[in-house]
């Protein structure tokens, strides 16, 4: 078992703990011992985010860290600060920066992996509507949906290349933020929550937007399809939890939880929220 702690990366084998961390004057590329996030990739490496807002790859065999910043600096790029590590079901690793777009890691198992950057200032298949990224969601087809503060991009991988396509721009007269997503596999669609209170359904088979509805006067922070009931749950910036019918999206119930925004909603295996 691996634990990210305020005092390094800890490994427990059932009997003993081993702590991996840096010390003053050592040669470790790890520059901060407070580990905030951690994912285990398909190649057996651990990718961790530390409190210095940097990403490190940890080799379990050698006990050594590789700093992502070293790879970027080797390519004469700017300093980047990271907010979130995302490991998708297809094995890809995505790094969401603070306000500088996103990266995906290519060849995560290699001694010196490469990073592909997607940002607003870039062109072609690497351009985003905005650098503030709210989520990267991988659907059942292996496509990556990137929700930003000014629009949505669908990133498809073809061989070793990537293409980014702007989605839904024609549906809004001004840029709109995409905040969260969830997949409705039964109906072959993905649901997206937006900053202006819209809920959007995209059909994966027809590749068309099949439904769009204004359901809240505030921002929808989280959307969750229930596996126990035929309903959709939406958490809002108004402190309310909305329960909608899956069939026609009519409002079944509005529950005021708190005066503060509800950031997300999760349903456990018993149907509790």
N, C-alpha and C positions, 0 to 999 in steps of 0.2 A: 504494500500500500504506500502511496506517495501523498505527502501533505505539503501544501504551501503554507509556510508560517512566517511570522515576523522575524524569525531568526534562521532563515535559509530554507532550502528544500530538504525535507526529511523523508527517509525511506524506512519502512518497518516491515520486517520479514516474519513477524509472528513471535519473535523472541527479542530482537534487539533493534535499536534505532541507529541509523547512520545519517549524519547531517552534512549536507553539501552547502558551503557558503564561502564567501571571499574574506580575506584578511588583509589588513593594511600591509602593503608592500608585496603581496603575492602576484602571480602572473595570471590569475583567473580573469576572464573577460566579464564575469558577473560583477556589476558595480553597485548593486543594492541587494541586501539580504532579505528584504520584506517581499515575499512572493504573493501577489494578489490574484493571479489567474493561472490556470494550468490545463493543458490538453495533451493527450497521448495520441500520436499519429500512427498511421498504418505501418510505418517503418520501425517503430519501436523507440522513437525519440520523444522526449517531453519538450513541449514548447511552453515557456512560462513568461508571464508579464510581471515585472517587478514594480516597486513603488516609484522608481525613477521614470516610469512611463516608457520603458524600453522592453524589447522582446529578446529572449535568449532561447537557444536550442540546447537541451541537455542530453548528452550521450550517456546512457545508462551503463554501457560497457567500460568507458574510460573515466567517467565521472567528471567530464570537462564540459564547460559552457562555450557556446558560440554566440556572440552578440550580433543581432541583425544590423545594428548601427555600423558595425565594422564592414559588413557587406555593402551597405549604402555609401559609406564614406569612401570605400575603395572605388566606387563608381562616380566619385566627385559630386555626390548629391547633398542636399541640405539636411539639417538635423530634423528628425521627425519624432513626434511624441504620440504614443499609442494609447487608445482607450480600451480596446477589446480584442481578444483572440477568439476566432471562430473556426471550429473543426466541423466540416460538413460530412454528410453520409457518404459522399463520393470520395472521401479521403483528402480533399483539398483543404488547405489552411488559408484563412483570410485574416488580414490584420487591418483593423479599423483605426485610423489615426484620429487625433483630436479635431483638426480642421484642415487636413491636408490630403483628403481622399482615402483610398484604400490600396492595399497590396495583396497579391496572392503569391504564394511560394511555389516555385517550380523546382523539382528535383530536391525535395526536402531531405532525402536520404544521402545526397551527395556531400562531399567534404566541404564544398563551397556552393550552396544552393543559390539560385537566382531569384530575384523578386520582380514581379511585374507591377507597375504602378498605374492606377486609374485616378484621374483628377480633372478638375474643371479646366485647368490651363492646357491640358494635353489635347491631342486631336485624334480623329479617326476612331478606331475601336477602343481607345483608351480614355475617351472623354466622358466626364460625368457632368450632370446638370449643376452640381454644387459640390464643394469639398466637405461639407458637413454631412456625414453619412450616419443614418439612424440604424440601419440593419443590412446584413447580407443574408439572404435566404436561399437555400438550395432546394429545388422542388424534386419530385419523383423522377423527372426526366433528366436530372443532372444539370439543369439550367440555374444560373445564379441571378437572383433578383436583388438589385441594390437600391434601397430607398434613401433618398437624400432630402435635404430641406427645400429643394427646388425642382423635384421631379423624380421619376423612376427610370432605371436603366436595366435592361435584360442582357446579361453577359453569357454568351455561348462559347463553348470550347470546341474547336475543330482541329483535331490533331494536336499540334503544338502551338497553335495560334488562338487568339481570342477575338471576338467581335462584340461590341457594346452597342445596343440599339435603344434609343429613347422611346419610352412607352407613355401612352395616355396624354401626351401634350395637347392633342387636338380637342380634348374633352374639357379643358379649363382655359379661361381667358387670361389667367395669370398663373405664375408658378405656384405649385402646391407641394407641401411636404408630405412624404410617405413615411409613416412612423413604425408600423409593424405589419406582419404577414402571418397567415396560417393556411394550410392546405386542406381542401375538402376533397379527398381522394374518391369518395363515393360518387360525387358529381363532376369529377375531373376539372376542378377549378381551384383557384387560389384566391383568398380573400385578403384585401389590403385595407388598412386603416390610415386615414389621412389627418393632417393638421387642421383642416377646415371642417371636420365632422362628417366627411363622406366615407361610406363603406363601398368598396369596389370589388366586383367579382370578375375574374379573368378565366375563360375556358381554355384549358391546355390543349384540347383536341382541335378546336376550330381556330385557336389563337386570336380570339376576339374578346373584347370587353363585353360581357353579357348582362351586367347589371351595375347600376350606380345609384346610390341613394343617400340623401342627407339624413343622418339619424341623430346628430348631436349639434348643439350650438357651440360646443367646445371641442377641443382636440381629442381624437380617439387615440389613447396611448397604447392600448393593447387589444388584440382580438383573439378569441379562442373558440374553436368549434367543439361543442360538447360531444363526448363519446358515450354518454349515458342518456342524454335527452336530445330530441330534434331541435336544438336551439343553438344560438350563437351568443357568446358573452363579449361585451365590449366595455373596457374601462376608460374613463374619460378624465379630462383635466378639471372637470367640475366636481369631482369627488363622487360621481355616480357610477353604478354598475348597470348596464343596459342588457336586458335579456330579449333576444329577437327570435322569431320563428325562422327556421332554416328554409322553409318552403317559399315564403313571400316577404320575409324580413319585417313583418309587422311587429310593433313593440308590444311585448308581453308584460314586462315589468321594468320599473325604474327603481333601483335601490340606492338611497343616499348612504354612503358608507362613512364619509368624512368630509370635512370642509376643504381638505387638501386634495390635490390631484391623486388619482389612483394610477400608478405607473404601469402595472401589468396585472394579468389574471391567469391563474393556472388551475386546472381541474385534476384532482388525484383519481386513483383507480376506483375509489368509492363514490365519486361524483361530487365530493366536497370541493369548494372553491377557496 
